[in-house]
Amino acid sequence: MATVAENIVRTLRTNGIDRVYGIPGDSLNGFTDALRKDGSIRWVHVRHEESAAFAAAADAAVTGDLAVVAGSCGPGNLHLINGLFDANRSRVPVLAIAAHIPTNEIGTGYFQETHPQELFRECSVYVEYVADPVQMPRLLEIAMRTAIEERGVAVLVIPGEVALAEIERDRATLIERTQPVVVPSPAELEKTAELLNAAKKVTILAGAGVEGAHDEVVALADRLGAPIVHALRGKEFIEYDNPFDVGMTGLLGFASGYRAMESADTLLVLGSDFPYEQFYPEGATTIQVDIRGSQLGKRHPLDLGLVGDVRATVDALLPRLAEQTDRSHLDDAVAHYRKTRAKLDELAVPAKGGKPIHPQYLARLLDEHASADAVFTADVGSPTVWAARYLTMNGRRRLIGSFTHGSMANALLHGIGAQTAQPDRQVVALAGDGGLAMMLGELITLTQNRLPVKTIVVNNSSLNFVELEMKAAGFVTYATDLDNPNFAAVAEALGIFARRVERSEDLPQAVAEVLAHDGPALLDVVTERQELSMPPAVTAEQVKGFALYAIRTVMSGRGDELLDLARANWRQLF
């Protein structure tokens, strides 16, 4: 008879899964040996379990299918937690196999003992402990179906001896994703139409929930004469081929996106969980559409909340809407966006006089040289700012990051999963120097697994975004310095093609060489540390904070830092 582990492998194979991310360990022996004997599922060996979980998250994001990760007992599967939080909050389907200590030792304080089912509860949509072989494969099927249907993480906690035990029901079930179409009731649609038809200035805020509804949302904007603002996770799905696009809002966004929302009398939120309450307009009628009813009104008070798929809801709503003939709100917002976009593009130029490279220029060159269907991953912090503002989406490119969970060091780890899932596609990981250093060992994962990820290091010798937050809050920057190695030399020592650039005039050729290289490659770019990523609206508190920062910095004997800050950002401020 087959073992529980062998049945798990058979079920995964039946469901088209051909790779599992992880690090082996003795409590996982039954599972990894079953993989070895089966031979059809690849073990993607990483150097840290956190990397495995992030890689699985990106794999699920680019494919839309269930990804699988495994960790050994105790510390092994605890390392998965950060990446699983990211996957769960990004709403991608991941199955985690968390091995456990021997059943008879649970509760004794045994070597490496933890209680995984409790620890994983907050970062999953399903977690269960398999105490007896008779529970399988039923619990596996429930876990897989829950991860797929709820678009989240499902965890099975399995002691090593249970995985090696014989299974009574050796079935392998195909778990197929259902395809429901969810539309609000006719009464709700009529009420929505009444509100929108009565509005004079409608603005649409589009989030990740507009995936697959690009043309319908654009048609809706045309009917309403509404500019479309996007949240960060909506960028890749709505920004392209969109004459109504006015950019992004939020701390990383554009002045035009902020202005289009502030000037609206009605805000229509489509599939967005945009969290920053201060960027929602006060006094505007607010309508929200989301597939999850629990999300309605979570970020801002609503006049009307609708549960539905964005595409199906817009299709049902369009026939009820009158054509908006007064397009002054739209025209004003689009004109303001063009000016804002031009100002941003003016910053993406070579530095003068041998000064450190502007990160905007690096992002612009990456955008110009990358493939039309490239997958970009970006570290949290300043790399995400430059990716959001300068990488162009076209309906084929992808932009993946830890945009909800906000973890450091995600770019390379996400890149591993994206490249493993789609080996023939160009994957560009825009990493911060702090993020790359945190998980530097994963460069070895690239060479060991022959993954041609292009790692681009924004090397400003600091935790740059943390410094910006400190300045805005009025604190003297502290404990943010990074004494970095030559990352290109490190990469070359690991067998990776690498270049280091310190001057703007050398950057175009280096970007082209690294992106064109047949294999893993790294570009170490020394960028301007004091470059400011200006928010779309500067609050009085931020002005006060910067003033306090300036005074305290001078008083602490670091006035030269203020001169560097002014020199680096003179072109932005004046």
Helices and strands as residue ranges (DSSP letters): H 4-14, E 19-22, G 26-28, H 29-38, E 42-45, H 49-63, E 67-71, H 75-78, H 81-90, E 94-100, G 103-105, H 116-119, G 121-123, E 126-129, G 133-135, H 138-150, E 153-159, H 160-164, H 186-198, E 202-206, G 208-210, H 214-224, E 228-230, G 232-234, H 235-238, E 245-248, H 255-262, E 266-270, G 277-279, E 285-290, G 293-295, E 304-307, H 310-317, G 318-320, H 328-347, H 359-369, E 375-378, H 382-390, E 398-401, H 410-421, E 427-432, H 433-438, H 442-448, E 454-459, H 464-473, H 487-493, E 497-501, G 504-506, H 507-516, E 521-526, H 540-555, H 559-573
